[in-house]
Amino acid sequence: MHFGKPCVTGTRIPVIDVVELVKEGKTSRQIVRDYYPDLTVEDVLACIRYANNAKKVAKCGDLKEWAHGFSLLSNPTRLAILAQLADGPRKLTSLCKALGMKEPTIRHHLGLLRMGRLVVGTRVGKTVIYEADKEFMKQLVAGLARLKPAK
């Protein structure tokens, strides 16, 4: 059984189990009466609201992908690349000059940023123009804004 946040009665809400019962068409009263007599109807409703809030955060994309996107931001070189791309699209050589680093290093970090959906590359002839994936970054920021600190 997976438990979520503390509920009105002080016990822990079995979030996943309650959500599954709701998906099966059970009402909050049926859930309390037949499955979780130690919970109140308010607890079940709070559980459903909690699960719905989690879904809104998850709309940012798969949570693993989301977490991976943030872990990519923990490297100073990748942050420096994103800071350069915030000013607009850049070529690899331009990024190397601006950051004072060699191409293999920048190419490696750009590859990781591309896999994490933080950067997109567009081929123009033999050159690749890199830019920040602003749409995905907006989703990350919006997801963060929906998170509420625990009390």
N, C-alpha and C positions, 0 to 999 in steps of 0.2 A: 504494500500500500504506500503511495506517495503522499506525503503531507505537505501542505502549504503553510500559509501564515496562521497565527493564532486567531481564533474566532471569538465571538461574543461570550461563549460559555467558558473560555479559557483553555479548551482542548485544541487540538490541531485539526484543521480541515483536510480531509482526504481529497484534494483537488482533482486529481486525474480520475479517481473512481466516481466522484460526484458528477463531473463533466460527462463521463461515459454514460452514466445513468440518465442524465438529461438528454443526451443524444438518442438514447433508446426510447424517449418519450415520457419518462417518469416526471411527475410533478415534484416540487420541493416538499410538499406534504407527504407524498408517497415515499420519497427518499428518507425522510425523517422517520416515518412510521415503520417502514419495512426493512430499511438497511442500516440507518444510523440513529437509533433512538436517543443517543447521548447528544446529538446536535439539535439545534432549533431551526425553524424555517428561515430565520434571519441569517443563521450561519450558512445554510445552503445557498441562499441568495448572495451572500458576501463571497462565497466560493465561486459562484458563477461570474460575478463582477470581476473578481481577481483573475479568473481564467480569461475573460474577455480582454482585460487590460494587457495580459501577457500576449494575447494574439495580436493586439495592436502593435506592440513592440516587435513581435516576430515578423510583422509585415515588412520590416526593413529587409527581409530576406532570411534565409536560413540562419539561425543564431550562431551556428558554427562559423559560417561565412562572415557574419558580423564580428564575432570575436577575433577571427583571423585578420580582418581588416584593421582592427584596433591594435593587434599585436604587431602588425607591420609598421605602425606609427611609433613603435618604441625604439627604432633605430635612428640615430642622428643623421646619417647619410640619407635615408629615405625621407626624413622630414625636410632636409635641405632640398632634395629634389622636388618635393611637393611645393615647397615655398617658392622655388623658381617657376614651377608650372602654374602657380597661382597668378603669376603676372601674364600668362598666356602660353600658347603652344611653343615648344622648343625642339630643336634638333639635338641629337646626341652630342655632337661636337660643341654646340652652344652650352649645353649643361656641363660638359667636361671643363670648358674654359671658366665658366661662372663658379664652379665648385672647386676648381684646382685639383681635379682627380683624373685618373686614367680611364680610358674607354671601357676596359673589361669590368672595372669596379662599378661604374655607372650602369653599364648594360646589365650586370647581375642584379642590381637593386631595381632597375626598371622592370626587369622580368618578374621579380617578386611582386612589385606593385601592380603589374598588369594581371598577374594571377589572382591577386587580391581585389581586383576590380577598382583599384584606386586611380589607375592610370590607363589610358587607352592610347594605342599607337595607330597612326594612319600612314600607309605607305603612299608616297608620292614619288614615282619613278624608282630610283635606287635608295632614296632617303626615307626615313621614318620620322614623322612628326609626332611628338608625344604631348599629351595634354592630360590634365586632371579629369577624372570622370566625375564631373560636378553633380550629376544626378544621383550616383551612388553615395557621394559624400553628403548630399542633402538628406538622403534616407538615413544615413548614420546619425547625423545631427538631430533629425526629427525623432529617431528612436531614443536617443539620449534624453531629449527633452521630455519624453513620456515617462521615463523612469522616475520614480518617486523614492526619496530616501526613506529607509526604515526608521520607524519611531521607537 
